[in-house]
Every structure is written in C-alpha cells, then in structure tokens.
Amino acid sequence: MASLLKENRYDPSTHSLTFTDIEAASFQNQITKWTAYFAAPTNNAGLQAALISDPQELRQLTAFFAWTARASVANRLDKPYSYTNNFPYDPLVGNVATTDTLLWSALSIVALLGGIALVLFVFGRWNFLGWKAGEEGHVHPQPMATGVATPSQRGVIKYFVIVALLVLTQGLLGSLVAHYRADPASFYGLDLSPILPSNLVRTWHLQMGLFWIATAFVGGALFLAPAISGKEPKGQAAGINILFAALIVVVVGSLLGEWFGINNKLGDLWFWIGHQGWEFLDLGRLWQILLAVGLLLWLFLLIRAVSSARANPERNEMASLFMIAAFGIPIFYVPALFFTSTTNYTIVDTWRFWIIHLWVEGFFELFATVMVAIIYFLLGIVSRKTAARVIYLDAILFLGSGIIGTGHHWYWTGQSNITMALGAVFSALEVVPLTLLTLDAWDFIKLTRGKCEVCGKVVPMPHKWAFYFLIAVGFWNFVGAGVFGFLINMPIVSYYEVGTMLTPNHGHAALMGVFGMLGLALLTFALRQVLDDNGWAKIEKYIRVGFWGLNIGLLLMVLITLFPGGILQMVDALNNGYWHARSPEFLGGSLIRFIEWARIVPDLIFGVVGVIPIVLAAGMTYWMMRKKPAVA
C-alpha cells in the first residue's frame, strides 16, 4: 500500500492526477464523512451547525484535501520524498523523517553551540555588551519630571485605554477557545456556536493580540516622540486624534467583517471586507490597506515630532535611529498585500510567515529595543553612546539571524531542502542574542534601582513598574522565544509536533511574554509619566497586582496545560502517527480533557488578577488626567 501511495501519477503535460479505483472510492467516502463532520458542533469542536452543506462546496473541499494528501505522500518527480518532505509522519503510508531533516537538526545544534561560544568569548574579552555605561560617556541620571505631559502625550493615553480593553477581550476569547477544546458541545449548558463559532472566536483571539500589541507600540512611539525632540509640533494632538479614529474603524470594521464573512453574508466581497481565511492575516484586504495607510500617517506624525531633534548633537543619533526603526514598520507590512484569494498556497504561506515572523518578531523587536534604549537615555540611566550601541547590536544579531531564520516556518510547505538547511541553522542562531540578554540580565536589573553605577548617587526612580515589565520581557524572551522556540524550530522536532500544543506553548510564551509585556511596559511608562505622585499612588497598587497576575497566570498556563499537553501529543504522534495525535480520539481522551479543564486556573489568574487591574489603572489614569490642564 505504501509503495502504491508513494507513486506519483501526476501528469505535468495535462495537469491531471489519476486516481486508482480504491482512491476514487475513498474520495466519495470522504465527501460523506465531511458532510457528517459539518452537521453539528459536537462533531467539529464548536463550528456552526451545517457550516458547509452545499454538495458542490463539500466536493470541492474534499478535492482540496485529496490534493494535499497526495502532495504529502506521493514522491516528487525527481526525489525519494514527498512535496512536503514526507510530512506528516505516518509510517503506514511510507512517510518517515528524511535524511535532511535529521542532518540539519544536528547541524542547527552545532550552530547554536558555536554561536553561544562566540558570544561568551566576546562578552568576556571586551566586556562592552549590554547596558553598561562605564565611565566613558557617563551622564548623571536626571529623570524626566512626572505629572507633566504635552497635549499630544495626553491624547495618546486613550490609546492605552483601548490597549487594556483589547487585552481583556482577547483574554476572554482565549478562555472561550480553550473551553471549546475541553467541551465542544456547549458553554456551561449554552450553545454559543450559532453566534460565536469556534473558528470566529479563534480568529478574534489571534487578531486581538496583534491589534493591542501594535496599538501599544504605536502609542508608545507617539508618546516618546515629543520627549525626544523636546518640542510639541503644532496640530500634533489633532493628528493623533485622527489616527485614533482610524484605528477604531480598522479594529471594529475588520472584526465585524470577519463575523459577516464567516456567516456567509458578504457574497463575493468576503475577501475584501470579510475573512481572508489566513491565520494572523484574517482581516479583509480593505482593512489591510487602511491599516497600511494608518501606519504611514503614524510615521508622518513621528517624523514631524522628532525632526527638530536632528539639530541637537546630543540627540541627533537617537532621533535618527528612532525614525529608521519606525520606517521599517509600515514598509515591511507591504508583503501582506502580495497575494490574492487565488494565489498558490505555498506562495501565500511564504508571505504570511514573513508577516508573522519577520514583521512582528523582527522589525517590531528592533523598534521595541530602540524605544527601550531611548527611554533609558531620556531618564539619564545610560549614556547616548551606550543606548546607540545596544540598538546597533540588536539590529545585527536579531535581524542577521531572524531574516533567514524565517525559513523554519517553511519546512513542510513544498519548498526545497535549502529552505530547511538555512531555516534550521539561522533559527538556532536566533537564540544567541537571547542568551546575550540573559548574560546581561543582572546589569539590566541594577538599572531599575535608581542608583548611578558610576558616581554612586541614588536618584528617584518613578518608573519602577515599567522596568519590572521590561525585566519580564527579558525572562520570557529567553524562555518563550529562546527555549520553547528552539525546541520546535528543530526540523526533527517540528516534523512530529508542528500544529500540536507545543506550537501555542511557544506562541503564548513568546507573543504575550515578550511583545505583550513590552506593550504593557510602554503603557505603564505613559501612565506614570502623565500622573503626579499623588495620582500615581492611587493606581500603583493596580499595576503591581496586574504585573504579578499576568506573569504568574502566563507561567501556569505554560506549565499546567500547554507544555505537558504538547509533550503528550508529540509522544502520541511518535507512537501512532501524526494523524492520531490530531484526531478526536486523542484530543477527546480523559487526560487531555483534564489538562484542558485545568486551564481554568491560569486563565482566572491571568484575567482577574492580571488584566482587570491593568484596565482599572488605565481607566483611572485617563479620568484623572482629563481633570488637569495640559502643558504646551
């Protein structure tokens, strides 16, 4: 049977694929199977009843599945393995790990060890990495006055209120996604699938995460801009309000469009204003275009706010680096528009992961480092030279490995083995800069104590909790992005686990732990900056509780559910084949169901102890700020 399935009967000259009699019979049986699958939510983990009922659409869907099955099993015309490099693992049909999968997994470990050894050598030899200012270029800390904000900075605070509300909404949706996995038939006796089917809830959960993190970064940059230049451009607050309105239109419009699209209420407009169907790029093309236009408006507002700093020799370099990093955000979102509804799957997945990996994890990471360095520079904690050095180092290490390392997403999508080779080696090297951050963690922590390491003077540190969130970023960067990311990026591990619970284990720890905590650091910095000491005393307790609730909840989410569940799922894939690890028989087992139900504990801690206090802090800050006049 395996040899029969491995035979490639595709004829390139006629673009036709010949089925055997057995395969043709199986094709008809599959139509019956998928008809039953879509009939009720209990069969499909919370999709709408009769989501697909048209016989022609069911046949087309089955044809797509048949095509992907053939591509994953039948050997390439000139190779002894399939178009997907023999993924998924199923020895019954002859799909086992290829030689390249084993080889490049081993060589990725060699690259990792060699990269870490080089970093340790450089770190020990020159001792100039990280946040050490030293005597050269020392500037005594002189923190910015708190309780004083320009009109545009005050206008940015409402961005952070939206951030907090989106975090809350995303958390609620994430809990509902987990509940659908544990009990797909109902939500504590209620059938939510007609209103909030599982595919819509998961779409909103993922998109909310990108929206609130991007909003936090956009708001943080707008808040820092006048502090960099020391000047408030005329009409800047009005521009920020216009951008805020555009943000609301894109968020609300795309969410509603996805609801209408999933419910088949948009006809041929589904691609433009509805749901594209691509994970993380779900929003319709119109909303994507408006988002790109909004990012260009944001860039324009930053340029006009920072441009005057170019005349200041002390701040010229910081302003230039700030603008260069910001310029990359709208420009490198453009690949999200490089495909249509009829583009080949492999091409779409190439650009989709360009956005997921490179835009978010690459250029947002760089821009985040620039903002953190500038905050430390403005507070006088590090010199201009130290801040610039950290930015250059981050650009070299993160982008140097990250751009090519994006290939680890494409091992099984129909590309050549050179993709696997480069993706495996360079994604392993992405752990090297994260190791560097860990080596320098103690110096990073010392910066939060408000003591000048050179002159020994103690300086008030009003931004303690913003720095705590930055320390959390460092922890989750190494654990979530580094350890958990490297684990699943190795080809041999990815081969057995991709799409299992180990993937969201990395995703939650990295996206929420790194970019989420960084977004909340910017939120906390802005809230503290616009409040005087009396105002801050009223909300600091909410920030403190929220910080610990978010981090403890996320840690338990990983340790109790996602990581152990992912390990069990990968073991099942090794023993019974990948198909079984993704089957209802395994996912509906008592142990996996117990792990899913246990998710309630970290979800409650994350939401009630973590998110709600942050929402209260943002709302109270906005209310208190509105009662005081702005400073021009």
C-alpha positions as CSV (number, residue, x, y, z in Angstrom):
1,M,0.0,0.0,0.0
2,A,2.8,2.4,0.9
3,S,4.5,1.9,-2.5
4,L,1.2,2.5,-4.3
5,L,0.6,5.8,-2.4
6,K,4.2,6.9,-3.0
7,E,3.8,6.6,-6.8
8,N,3.4,10.0,-8.4
9,R,0.7,9.7,-11.1
10,Y,0.5,13.5,-11.8
11,D,1.0,14.3,-15.5
12,P,2.6,17.8,-15.9
13,S,1.7,18.0,-19.6
14,T,-2.0,17.7,-18.9
15,H,-2.1,19.0,-15.3
16,S,-4.1,15.9,-14.3
17,L,-3.8,13.4,-11.4
18,T,-5.0,9.9,-12.0
19,F,-6.7,8.1,-9.1
20,T,-6.8,4.3,-8.7
21,D,-10.2,2.7,-8.2
22,I,-9.6,2.4,-4.4
23,E,-8.7,6.1,-4.2
24,A,-11.7,7.1,-6.2
25,A,-13.9,5.1,-3.8
26,S,-12.2,6.7,-0.8
27,F,-12.8,10.2,-2.4
28,Q,-16.6,9.5,-2.4
29,N,-16.5,8.2,1.2
30,Q,-14.7,11.3,2.3
31,I,-17.5,13.5,0.9
32,T,-19.9,11.6,3.2
33,K,-17.5,11.9,6.1
34,W,-17.1,15.7,5.8
35,T,-20.9,16.2,5.3
36,A,-21.4,14.5,8.7
37,Y,-18.5,16.4,10.2
38,F,-20.0,19.8,9.5
39,A,-23.5,18.7,10.5
40,A,-23.3,19.5,14.3
41,P,-21.0,21.5,16.6
42,T,-20.4,18.3,18.7
43,N,-18.6,16.8,15.7
44,N,-16.3,19.7,14.9
45,A,-15.2,21.5,18.1
46,G,-17.7,24.3,18.0
47,L,-18.3,25.2,14.4
48,Q,-21.7,26.3,13.3
49,A,-24.2,23.5,12.5
50,A,-24.2,22.8,8.8
51,L,-21.5,25.4,8.2
52,I,-20.9,23.8,4.8
53,S,-23.9,22.0,3.4
54,D,-23.8,22.7,-0.4
55,P,-22.9,19.4,-2.2
56,Q,-20.6,21.2,-4.7
57,E,-18.7,23.0,-1.9
58,L,-18.3,19.8,0.0
59,R,-16.9,18.1,-3.1
60,Q,-14.5,21.0,-3.7
61,L,-13.3,20.9,-0.1
62,T,-12.8,17.1,-0.3
63,A,-10.9,17.7,-3.6
64,F,-8.6,20.1,-1.8
65,F,-8.0,17.6,1.0
66,A,-7.3,14.9,-1.6
67,W,-4.8,17.2,-3.3
68,T,-3.0,18.0,0.0
69,A,-2.9,14.3,0.9
70,R,-1.3,13.4,-2.5
71,A,1.2,16.2,-2.1
72,S,2.2,15.0,1.3
73,V,2.6,11.3,0.4
74,A,3.5,10.9,-3.3
75,N,7.2,11.4,-4.1
76,R,8.3,14.4,-6.1
77,L,9.0,13.5,-9.7
78,D,12.8,13.7,-9.1
79,K,13.1,13.0,-5.3
80,P,12.6,10.0,-3.0
81,Y,10.4,12.0,-0.7
82,S,7.1,13.9,-1.0
83,Y,6.5,17.6,-1.8
84,T,6.1,18.2,1.9
85,N,9.4,16.4,2.8
86,N,7.3,13.4,4.0
87,F,5.3,15.5,6.4
88,P,3.1,14.4,8.2
89,Y,4.7,11.4,9.9
90,D,2.8,8.2,9.1
91,P,4.9,5.1,8.6
92,L,1.9,3.2,7.3
93,V,2.0,5.2,4.1
94,G,5.8,5.5,4.0
95,N,6.1,9.0,5.5
96,V,9.1,9.0,7.7
97,A,11.7,11.7,8.5
98,T,14.0,12.4,5.7
99,T,17.8,12.4,5.8
100,D,17.9,16.2,5.5
101,T,15.5,16.5,8.5
102,L,17.9,14.6,10.7
103,L,21.1,16.2,9.3
104,W,20.0,19.8,9.6
105,S,18.6,19.2,13.1
106,A,22.1,18.1,14.2
107,L,23.8,20.9,12.4
108,S,21.4,23.5,13.9
109,I,22.6,22.4,17.4
110,V,26.2,22.8,16.2
111,A,25.4,26.3,15.0
112,L,23.7,27.2,18.3
113,L,26.7,25.9,20.4
114,G,29.2,27.7,18.2
115,G,27.2,30.9,18.3
116,I,26.9,30.9,22.1
117,A,30.6,30.1,22.4
118,L,31.4,33.1,20.2
119,V,29.2,35.4,22.3
120,L,30.7,34.2,25.6
121,F,34.2,34.8,24.2
122,V,33.3,38.4,23.0
123,F,31.4,39.0,26.3
124,G,34.4,38.0,28.3
125,R,37.1,39.5,26.2
126,W,35.8,43.0,25.7
127,N,33.1,43.4,28.3
128,F,31.3,46.0,26.4
129,L,28.0,44.3,25.5
130,G,24.7,45.2,27.1
131,W,23.7,48.2,29.2
132,K,27.0,49.1,30.8
133,A,27.7,52.7,30.5
134,G,31.0,52.8,32.3
135,E,33.0,56.0,33.0
136,E,33.2,56.9,29.3
137,G,30.2,59.0,28.2
138,H,28.7,58.9,31.7
139,V,25.6,61.1,32.2
140,H,24.3,61.5,35.7
141,P,20.7,60.3,35.8
142,Q,18.2,63.2,35.7
143,P,14.7,61.6,35.3
144,M,12.0,63.5,33.4
145,A,9.5,65.2,35.6
146,T,6.3,63.2,36.0
147,G,2.9,64.7,36.1
148,V,3.7,66.9,33.1
149,A,2.5,66.0,29.6
150,T,2.1,67.8,26.3
151,P,-1.3,67.8,24.6
152,S,-0.2,65.0,22.2
153,Q,1.0,62.9,25.0
154,R,-2.3,63.3,26.8
155,G,-4.0,62.3,23.6
156,V,-2.1,59.1,23.5
157,I,-3.4,57.9,26.9
158,K,-6.7,56.9,25.3
159,Y,-4.7,54.5,23.0
160,F,-3.6,52.7,26.2
161,V,-7.1,52.6,27.5
162,I,-8.0,50.8,24.2
163,V,-5.0,48.5,24.7
164,A,-6.2,47.5,28.1
165,L,-9.7,46.8,26.9
166,L,-8.4,44.7,24.0
167,V,-6.2,42.7,26.3
168,L,-9.3,42.0,28.4
169,T,-11.3,41.0,25.3
170,Q,-8.5,38.8,24.0
171,G,-8.3,37.0,27.3
172,L,-12.0,36.3,27.4
173,L,-11.9,35.0,23.8
174,G,-8.8,32.8,24.6
175,S,-10.7,31.3,27.5
176,L,-13.6,30.5,25.2
177,V,-11.2,28.9,22.7
178,A,-9.8,26.7,25.5
179,H,-13.4,25.8,26.6
180,Y,-14.3,24.7,23.0
181,R,-11.4,22.3,23.2
182,A,-12.4,20.9,26.6
183,D,-16.2,20.9,25.9
184,P,-17.1,21.5,22.3
185,A,-20.8,20.7,22.7
186,S,-21.7,23.7,25.0
187,F,-20.5,26.5,27.2
188,Y,-21.8,25.5,30.6
189,G,-25.1,24.4,29.1
190,L,-25.3,27.2,26.4
191,D,-24.7,26.5,22.7
192,L,-22.7,29.5,21.6
193,S,-21.8,28.1,18.2
194,P,-24.6,29.9,16.2
195,I,-23.3,33.3,17.5
196,L,-19.7,32.7,18.4
197,P,-18.5,29.6,16.5
198,S,-15.0,28.3,17.4
199,N,-13.4,29.5,14.1
200,L,-14.6,33.0,14.7
201,V,-13.5,33.1,18.3
202,R,-10.1,31.8,17.5
203,T,-9.7,34.4,14.7
204,W,-10.7,37.2,17.0
205,H,-8.4,35.9,19.8
206,L,-5.4,35.9,17.5
207,Q,-6.2,39.2,15.8
208,M,-6.9,41.0,19.1
209,G,-3.4,40.1,20.2
210,L,-1.8,41.7,17.2
211,F,-4.1,44.7,17.5
212,W,-3.4,45.6,21.1
213,I,0.3,45.0,20.9
214,A,0.6,47.1,17.7
215,T,-1.5,49.8,19.4
216,A,0.7,49.8,22.4
217,F,3.8,50.2,20.2
218,V,2.1,52.9,18.1
219,G,1.0,54.8,21.2
220,G,4.4,54.3,22.9
221,A,6.2,55.8,19.9
222,L,3.9,58.8,19.7
223,F,4.3,59.4,23.5
224,L,8.1,59.3,23.2
225,A,8.4,61.5,20.1
226,P,8.0,64.9,21.8
227,A,10.2,63.8,24.7
228,I,13.0,63.1,22.2
229,S,12.8,66.4,20.5
230,G,11.7,68.5,23.5
231,K,9.2,70.2,21.3
232,E,5.5,69.8,20.5
233,P,4.6,70.4,16.8
234,K,1.5,72.5,16.2
235,G,-1.5,70.3,15.5
236,Q,0.2,67.1,16.7
237,A,-2.7,66.3,19.1
238,A,-5.2,66.7,16.3
239,G,-3.3,64.2,14.1
240,I,-3.1,61.8,17.0
241,N,-6.9,62.0,17.4
242,I,-7.4,61.4,13.6
243,L,-5.2,58.3,13.8
244,F,-7.1,57.1,16.8
245,A,-10.4,57.3,14.9
246,A,-8.8,55.4,12.0
247,L,-7.6,52.8,14.4
248,I,-11.1,52.3,15.8
249,V,-12.5,52.0,12.3
250,V,-10.0,49.3,11.3
251,V,-10.4,47.3,14.5
252,V,-14.2,47.4,14.6
253,G,-14.6,47.1,10.9
254,S,-12.4,44.1,10.5
255,L,-13.9,42.3,13.5
256,L,-17.4,42.8,12.1
257,G,-16.3,41.9,8.6
258,E,-14.9,38.6,9.9
259,W,-18.2,37.8,11.6
260,F,-20.2,38.5,8.5
261,G,-17.7,36.7,6.3
262,I,-17.7,33.5,8.4
263,N,-21.5,33.6,8.4
264,N,-21.6,33.8,4.6
265,K,-23.3,37.2,4.5
266,L,-20.9,39.0,2.2
267,G,-21.1,37.1,-1.1
268,D,-18.1,37.8,-3.3
269,L,-16.9,40.6,-1.0
270,W,-15.7,38.1,1.6
271,F,-12.0,38.6,0.6
272,W,-12.2,42.4,0.7
273,I,-14.1,43.2,3.8
274,G,-14.7,39.8,5.4
275,H,-12.4,37.0,6.4
276,Q,-9.5,36.0,4.2
277,G,-9.0,32.7,5.9
278,W,-5.3,33.0,6.6
279,E,-4.3,32.7,10.2
280,F,-2.9,36.0,11.6
281,L,-3.9,37.8,8.3
282,D,-7.6,37.1,8.7
283,L,-8.8,40.7,8.2
284,G,-10.1,41.6,4.8
285,R,-7.9,43.2,2.2
286,L,-9.7,46.6,2.6
287,W,-8.8,46.7,6.3
288,Q,-5.3,45.7,5.5
289,I,-4.9,48.6,3.1
290,L,-6.4,51.0,5.7
291,L,-4.1,49.6,8.3
292,A,-1.1,50.3,6.0
293,V,-2.4,53.9,5.4
294,G,-2.8,54.3,9.1
295,L,0.8,53.2,9.7
296,L,2.0,55.8,7.1
297,L,0.1,58.5,9.0
298,W,1.7,57.3,12.2
299,L,5.1,57.6,10.6
300,F,4.3,61.1,9.4
301,L,3.3,62.1,12.9
302,L,6.6,60.7,14.3
303,I,8.7,62.5,11.7
304,R,7.2,65.9,12.4
305,A,7.5,65.4,16.1
306,V,11.1,64.2,16.1
307,S,12.6,66.2,13.2
308,S,13.7,69.2,15.4
309,A,15.9,66.8,17.4
310,R,18.1,66.4,14.4
311,A,19.6,69.8,15.2
312,N,20.6,68.7,18.7
313,P,24.1,67.0,18.6
314,E,23.3,65.1,21.8
315,R,20.0,63.7,20.4
316,N,20.6,63.6,16.7
317,E,21.7,59.9,16.6
318,M,18.8,58.8,18.9
319,A,16.3,60.6,16.7
320,S,17.8,59.1,13.5
321,L,17.7,55.6,14.9
322,F,14.2,56.1,16.1
323,M,13.0,57.2,12.7
324,I,14.9,54.4,10.8
325,A,13.4,51.7,13.0
326,A,9.9,53.3,12.7
327,F,10.2,53.5,9.0
328,G,10.5,49.7,8.8
329,I,7.1,49.1,10.4
330,P,4.9,50.3,7.5
331,I,7.3,49.3,4.8
332,F,7.7,45.7,5.8
333,Y,4.0,45.2,6.3
334,V,3.6,45.6,2.5
335,P,4.2,41.8,1.8
336,A,0.8,41.2,3.5
337,L,-0.6,42.5,0.2
338,F,1.4,40.3,-2.1
339,F,-1.3,37.6,-2.6
340,T,-4.9,37.3,-3.6
341,S,-7.7,34.8,-2.9
342,T,-6.4,32.6,-5.8
343,T,-2.7,32.6,-5.1
344,N,-0.9,29.3,-4.6
345,Y,-0.9,28.1,-1.0
346,T,2.9,27.8,-0.8
347,I,3.3,31.4,-2.0
348,V,0.7,32.7,0.4
349,D,2.3,30.9,3.3
350,T,5.7,32.4,2.4
351,W,4.4,35.9,2.7
352,R,2.1,35.1,5.6
353,F,5.1,33.9,7.7
354,W,7.1,36.9,6.5
355,I,4.5,39.0,8.4
356,I,4.2,36.7,11.4
357,H,7.9,36.1,11.9
358,L,9.8,38.9,10.3
359,W,7.4,41.9,10.7
360,V,6.4,41.1,14.2
361,E,9.4,39.2,15.6
362,G,12.0,41.1,13.6
363,F,11.2,44.7,12.9
364,F,8.9,45.2,15.9
365,E,11.6,43.6,18.0
366,L,14.1,46.1,16.7
367,F,11.7,49.1,17.1
368,A,11.0,47.9,20.7
369,T,14.7,47.9,21.5
370,V,15.0,51.4,20.1
371,M,12.2,52.7,22.3
372,V,13.6,51.0,25.4
373,A,17.0,52.4,24.8
374,I,15.6,55.9,24.3
375,I,13.6,55.6,27.5
376,Y,16.8,54.8,29.4
377,F,18.6,57.6,27.6
378,L,15.9,60.2,28.4
379,L,15.9,59.1,32.0
380,G,19.6,59.6,32.1
381,I,20.3,56.0,33.2
382,V,22.6,55.3,30.3
383,S,24.7,57.5,28.0
384,R,23.9,58.2,24.4
385,K,26.8,56.0,23.4
386,T,25.5,53.0,25.4
387,A,22.0,53.4,24.1
388,A,23.2,53.6,20.5
389,R,25.5,50.6,20.9
390,V,22.7,48.4,22.2
391,I,20.5,49.4,19.2
392,Y,23.2,48.5,16.7
393,L,24.0,45.2,18.4
394,D,20.3,44.3,18.4
395,A,19.9,45.1,14.7
396,I,22.9,43.0,13.8
397,L,22.1,40.0,15.9
398,F,18.3,39.8,15.7
399,L,17.9,40.7,12.0
400,G,21.0,38.9,11.0
401,S,19.7,35.6,12.2
402,G,15.9,36.4,12.1
403,I,15.5,37.2,8.4
404,I,16.9,33.9,7.1
405,G,15.6,32.1,10.2
406,T,12.1,32.7,9.0
407,G,12.6,29.6,6.8
408,H,11.8,27.4,9.8
409,H,8.1,28.0,9.0
410,W,8.5,26.6,5.6
411,Y,10.0,23.1,6.2
412,W,6.8,21.3,5.1
413,T,5.1,23.7,2.7
414,G,6.5,22.4,-0.6
415,Q,9.8,24.3,-0.8
416,S,13.3,22.9,-1.4
417,N,15.7,21.5,1.2
418,I,17.9,24.6,1.0
419,T,15.0,26.3,2.9
420,M,15.2,23.7,5.6
421,A,19.0,24.0,5.8
422,L,19.0,27.8,6.1
423,G,15.9,27.9,8.3
424,A,17.2,25.3,10.8
425,V,20.7,26.9,11.2
426,F,19.7,30.5,11.4
427,S,16.6,30.0,13.6
428,A,19.0,28.2,16.0
429,L,21.2,31.3,15.9
430,E,18.2,33.4,17.0
431,V,18.8,32.0,20.5
432,V,22.2,33.6,20.6
433,P,21.1,37.2,21.2
434,L,18.6,35.9,23.7
435,T,21.4,34.3,25.6
436,L,23.3,37.6,25.5
437,L,20.3,39.3,27.1
438,T,20.3,36.6,29.9
439,L,24.1,37.1,30.5
440,D,23.4,40.8,30.9
441,A,20.3,40.4,33.0
442,W,21.9,41.5,36.3
443,D,23.1,44.8,34.8
444,F,19.5,45.3,33.4
445,I,18.1,44.7,36.9
446,K,20.5,47.1,38.5
447,L,19.3,49.9,36.2
448,T,15.9,49.7,37.9
449,R,17.3,50.6,41.3
450,G,17.7,54.2,40.6
451,K,21.4,54.3,41.6
452,C,24.1,55.6,39.3
453,E,26.6,52.8,38.9
454,V,29.4,55.3,38.1
455,C,29.0,58.0,40.7
456,G,27.1,56.0,43.3
457,K,24.4,58.6,43.8
458,V,20.8,57.5,44.4
459,V,18.2,59.0,42.1
460,P,14.5,58.7,42.5
461,M,13.1,56.0,40.1
462,P,9.5,56.8,39.4
463,H,9.2,54.2,36.6
464,K,9.9,51.1,38.7
465,W,7.0,49.0,37.4
466,A,7.7,49.9,33.8
467,F,11.1,48.4,34.3
468,Y,9.7,45.4,36.0
469,F,7.7,44.7,32.8
470,L,10.9,45.1,30.9
471,I,12.6,42.5,33.1
472,A,9.7,40.2,32.4
473,V,10.3,40.8,28.7
474,G,13.9,39.5,29.2
475,F,12.7,36.4,31.1
476,W,10.1,35.5,28.5
477,N,12.4,36.3,25.6
478,F,14.8,33.6,26.7
479,V,12.2,31.1,27.9
480,G,9.3,31.6,25.4
481,A,11.2,32.7,22.3
482,G,14.5,31.1,23.0
483,V,14.0,27.7,24.8
484,F,10.5,26.9,23.6
485,G,11.1,28.4,20.2
486,F,14.4,26.5,19.6
487,L,12.6,23.3,20.7
488,I,10.0,23.4,17.9
489,N,12.2,25.0,15.3
490,M,14.5,22.0,15.0
491,P,13.3,20.1,11.9
492,I,13.2,16.7,13.6
493,V,11.0,18.1,16.4
494,S,8.9,20.2,14.1
495,Y,8.3,17.1,12.0
496,Y,6.4,15.4,14.8
497,E,4.9,18.4,16.7
498,V,4.0,21.2,14.3
499,G,0.4,22.2,14.8
500,T,0.2,20.5,18.2
501,M,0.0,22.2,21.6
502,L,3.8,22.8,21.7
503,T,3.3,25.4,19.0
504,P,0.8,27.6,21.0
505,N,3.0,26.9,24.0
506,H,5.8,28.8,22.2
507,G,3.3,31.3,20.8
508,H,1.8,32.3,24.1
509,A,5.1,32.5,25.9
510,A,6.7,34.5,23.2
511,L,3.9,36.7,21.9
512,M,2.4,37.6,25.3
513,G,5.6,37.2,27.3
514,V,7.8,39.3,25.0
515,F,5.7,41.7,22.9
516,G,2.8,41.7,25.3
517,M,4.9,42.6,28.4
518,L,6.8,45.2,26.4
519,G,3.5,46.8,25.3
520,L,2.4,46.9,28.9
521,A,5.8,48.4,29.9
522,L,5.1,51.2,27.5
523,L,1.5,51.5,28.9
524,T,2.9,51.7,32.4
525,F,5.6,54.2,31.5
526,A,3.0,56.5,29.9
527,L,0.5,56.3,32.8
528,R,3.2,57.1,35.3
529,Q,4.6,60.0,33.2
530,V,1.2,61.8,33.0
531,L,0.4,61.4,36.7
532,D,1.9,63.3,39.6
533,D,3.0,61.4,42.7
534,N,-0.5,61.6,44.4
535,G,-2.2,60.4,41.3
536,W,0.3,57.5,40.8
537,A,-0.2,56.5,44.4
538,K,-3.8,55.7,43.7
539,I,-3.1,53.4,40.8
540,E,0.3,51.9,41.5
541,K,-1.3,49.0,43.5
542,Y,-3.3,48.0,40.4
543,I,-0.2,47.9,38.3
544,R,1.6,45.9,40.9
545,V,-1.1,43.3,41.2
546,G,-1.6,43.2,37.5
547,F,2.1,42.6,36.8
548,W,2.2,39.6,39.1
549,G,-1.2,38.3,38.0
550,L,-0.2,38.4,34.3
551,N,3.2,36.7,34.8
552,I,2.0,34.0,37.2
553,G,-1.0,33.3,35.1
554,L,1.1,33.0,31.9
555,L,3.6,30.8,33.6
556,L,0.9,28.4,34.9
557,M,-0.7,28.4,31.5
558,V,2.5,27.1,30.1
559,L,3.5,24.7,32.9
560,I,0.0,23.2,33.6
561,T,-1.6,23.0,30.2
562,L,0.3,23.9,27.0
563,F,3.7,22.3,27.6
564,P,2.6,19.0,29.2
565,G,-0.2,18.7,26.7
566,G,2.2,19.3,23.8
567,I,4.6,16.7,25.1
568,L,1.9,14.1,25.4
569,Q,0.6,15.0,21.9
570,M,4.1,14.6,20.4
571,V,4.6,11.3,22.1
572,D,1.4,10.1,20.6
573,A,2.5,11.2,17.2
574,L,5.7,9.3,17.6
575,N,3.8,6.1,18.7
576,N,0.7,6.2,16.4
577,G,1.4,8.7,13.7
578,Y,0.8,12.4,13.4
579,W,-2.8,11.9,12.3
580,H,-3.7,10.2,15.5
581,A,-2.2,13.0,17.7
582,R,-4.6,15.4,15.9
583,S,-7.6,13.1,16.0
584,P,-10.8,13.4,18.1
585,E,-9.8,10.0,19.7
586,F,-6.7,11.5,21.2
587,L,-7.9,15.1,21.9
588,G,-11.0,13.7,23.4
589,G,-9.2,11.4,25.8
590,S,-9.6,11.8,29.5
591,L,-6.1,13.0,30.3
592,I,-6.1,15.7,27.5
593,R,-9.6,16.8,28.6
594,F,-8.3,17.1,32.2
595,I,-5.4,19.2,31.1
596,E,-7.8,21.5,29.1
597,W,-10.1,21.9,32.1
598,A,-7.1,22.7,34.3
599,R,-6.6,25.8,32.0
600,I,-9.3,27.4,34.1
601,V,-6.9,28.1,36.9
602,P,-4.2,30.1,35.0
603,D,-6.9,31.8,32.9
604,L,-8.6,33.1,36.0
605,I,-5.3,34.3,37.5
606,F,-4.3,35.9,34.2
607,G,-7.7,37.6,33.7
608,V,-9.0,38.5,37.1
609,V,-5.7,39.2,38.9
610,G,-3.7,40.4,35.9
611,V,-5.8,42.0,33.2
612,I,-8.6,43.6,35.2
613,P,-6.3,45.7,37.4
614,I,-4.5,47.0,34.3
615,V,-7.8,48.0,32.8
616,L,-8.7,49.9,36.1
617,A,-5.3,51.6,36.1
618,A,-5.6,52.8,32.5
619,G,-9.2,54.0,33.0
620,M,-8.4,55.8,36.3
621,T,-5.4,57.5,34.8
622,Y,-7.4,58.8,31.8
623,W,-10.1,60.1,34.1
624,M,-7.6,61.8,36.5
625,M,-5.6,63.2,33.6
626,R,-8.7,64.8,32.0
627,K,-9.3,66.8,35.2
628,K,-6.0,68.6,34.9
629,P,-5.0,71.1,32.2
630,A,-2.4,70.2,29.5
631,V,1.1,71.7,29.4
632,A,2.2,73.1,26.0
